[in-house]
Amino acid sequence: MNRNEADVTTATAPTQAVLTAGDRCDRCGAQAYLRVELQTGGELLFCAHHAREHGEKLREVAAKVHDETHKLEAPAAGSEA
């Protein structure tokens, strides 16, 4: 039996989606600015405070780190936002 079916993969594309206001810190519930994809699978989200507090340990267990804490920097005086 010869079928004309395309080879299909169930693999999904890696997600590097921008963090939104709906993404919440797994520690305290504040807005998340750091996504850590773990070597063992799964992911954790952290606010900037908890990202700094646990940053060293997180980087030890991370497969990938998506850091958007730069969004919290205040614009320089006299610059347009």
C-alpha positions as CSV (number, residue, x, y, z in Angstrom):
1,M,0.0,0.0,0.0
2,N,1.6,3.2,-1.1
3,R,0.1,6.4,0.4
4,N,0.8,9.9,-0.7
5,E,1.2,11.5,2.7
6,A,3.6,14.2,3.7
7,D,6.0,13.4,6.5
8,V,4.8,15.2,9.5
9,T,6.7,16.1,12.6
10,T,5.2,16.9,16.0
11,A,8.2,19.0,17.1
12,T,7.3,22.5,18.1
13,A,9.3,25.6,17.3
14,P,11.3,27.0,20.3
15,T,9.5,29.8,22.0
16,Q,11.2,33.1,22.7
17,A,8.1,35.1,23.0
18,V,8.3,38.4,24.6
19,L,7.2,38.4,28.2
20,T,3.9,40.3,28.8
21,A,2.1,41.8,31.7
22,G,0.2,38.6,32.0
23,D,3.4,36.6,32.7
24,R,3.8,36.5,36.5
25,C,6.7,35.6,38.8
26,D,6.5,32.1,40.1
27,R,7.8,33.3,43.5
28,C,5.6,36.3,44.3
29,G,3.1,36.9,41.5
30,A,4.6,40.2,40.3
31,Q,5.2,40.9,36.6
32,A,7.8,38.5,35.2
33,Y,10.9,39.9,33.4
34,L,13.0,36.7,33.4
35,R,12.1,33.3,31.8
36,V,14.4,30.4,32.7
37,E,14.1,27.2,30.6
38,L,15.4,24.4,32.8
39,Q,17.8,21.7,31.7
40,T,15.4,19.1,33.2
41,G,12.5,20.6,31.2
42,G,9.9,23.1,32.1
43,E,10.3,26.8,32.8
44,L,10.2,29.3,35.6
45,L,9.3,33.0,35.5
46,F,10.7,35.6,37.9
47,C,10.3,39.3,38.6
48,A,13.4,41.4,38.5
49,H,13.8,41.2,42.3
50,H,13.7,37.4,42.5
51,A,15.8,37.1,39.3
52,R,18.5,39.0,41.1
53,E,18.1,37.2,44.3
54,H,18.2,33.7,42.7
55,G,20.2,34.6,39.6
56,E,23.4,32.6,40.3
57,K,21.6,29.4,41.1
58,L,19.1,29.8,38.2
59,R,22.0,30.1,35.7
60,E,23.5,26.9,37.0
61,V,20.3,24.9,36.2
62,A,19.2,26.8,33.1
63,A,19.2,25.6,29.5
64,K,18.2,29.1,28.3
65,V,17.6,32.4,30.0
66,H,15.4,35.1,28.5
67,D,16.0,38.3,30.3
68,E,13.9,41.4,29.8
69,T,14.9,43.3,33.0
70,H,16.4,46.0,30.8
71,K,12.7,47.2,30.3
72,L,12.8,48.5,33.9
73,E,15.6,51.0,33.3
74,A,14.4,54.6,33.5
75,P,15.0,56.7,30.4
76,A,17.8,59.2,30.7
77,A,16.9,62.7,31.7
78,G,16.0,64.9,28.7
79,S,15.4,61.9,26.4
80,E,12.0,61.2,24.9
81,A,10.2,58.0,26.0
